[in-house]
């Protein structure tokens, strides 16, 4: 009985780990893009649902190399030189103006499929350096973890959509 239990727990742990680590280099382009879109959409819906625009298809970048000079923690420094993909969610600039040129942008590492960073159109983001996205999701995403939506008043003013006294 104990042996069966140990085998079951070991199998569950292996399944959990493999579900969370996906080497994107081993997938076909179609499988990789599907993985990236599904994961990025899930992250946006969990951390910034007001930034999700289902009517505008997200764009997936080609693999980029991480070369940030300001990598200020060990988790980031060990990622220098690694490749990642960006999944960018757009918005209609005729209807709204955000601080950034995107509604949301998610960085996902190529070698393990782990999300690294979620940025939103307000200039606020969420990193997954100290705790993985999977761990945070498992612990439960609280309402205060979600990024609040707001448009850029300065950009609205410059576009003539609001008056100076509304700044």
C-alpha positions, 0 to 999 in steps of 0.5 A, spaced: 500 500 500 505 504 501 509 503 495 503 504 491 502 511 494 509 513 493 509 511 486 502 515 485 506 521 489 512 520 484 508 520 478 504 526 480 510 530 481 513 528 475 507 530 471 506 537 475 513 539 473 513 537 466 506 540 465 510 547 467 517 546 464 516 546 456 522 547 452 519 551 446 525 549 442 522 542 441 516 544 439 513 545 432 512 553 430 504 551 430 505 548 437 510 553 440 505 559 438 499 555 441 503 554 447 505 562 447 498 564 446 495 560 451 499 561 456 500 569 455 492 570 455 492 566 461 496 571 464 493 577 462 486 574 464 489 573 471 493 579 472 490 584 468 483 582 465 481 589 463 487 589 458 485 583 454 482 585 447 479 578 444 478 582 438 485 584 436 489 578 435 496 578 439 503 578 436 508 573 437 515 576 436 521 571 434 526 569 439 530 574 442 536 574 446 536 577 453 541 582 454 539 587 459 544 590 463 540 592 469 539 585 471 539 586 478 538 580 481 541 573 481 535 570 478 536 575 472 543 575 471 543 567 470 538 568 464 543 573 461 544 570 454 538 566 454 532 567 449 525 569 450 519 570 446 514 576 447 507 576 446 504 583 445 496 584 446 494 590 442 489 596 443 485 600 438 488 607 439 482 610 436 478 608 442 483 609 448 490 611 449 494 608 454 501 609 457 504 604 453 503 602 445 501 595 447 495 593 452 499 587 455 506 584 453 508 577 456 515 575 456 516 567 456 523 564 456 524 559 450 528 554 454 523 552 459 516 555 457 516 559 463 513 566 464 518 571 466 514 578 466 507 581 464 507 588 463 501 592 462 499 598 458 499 603 464 506 601 465 505 597 471 507 590 471 508 583 474 515 579 474 516 572 476 523 572 478 522 570 485 516 566 485 514 562 478 508 564 475 506 557 477 507 557 484 503 564 484 497 561 481 497 555 485 497 560 491 492 564 488 492 570 485 488 575 489 484 581 487 490 586 489 495 582 485 491 585 479 493 591 475 488 596 475 486 599 468 487 607 466 488 611 460 494 616 460 491 623 461 497 626 458 496 622 451 488 623 452 490 631 453 495 631 447 490 628 442 485 633 444 480 628 447 480 631 454 481 638 457 487 641 461 482 641 467 481 634 466 489 632 467 
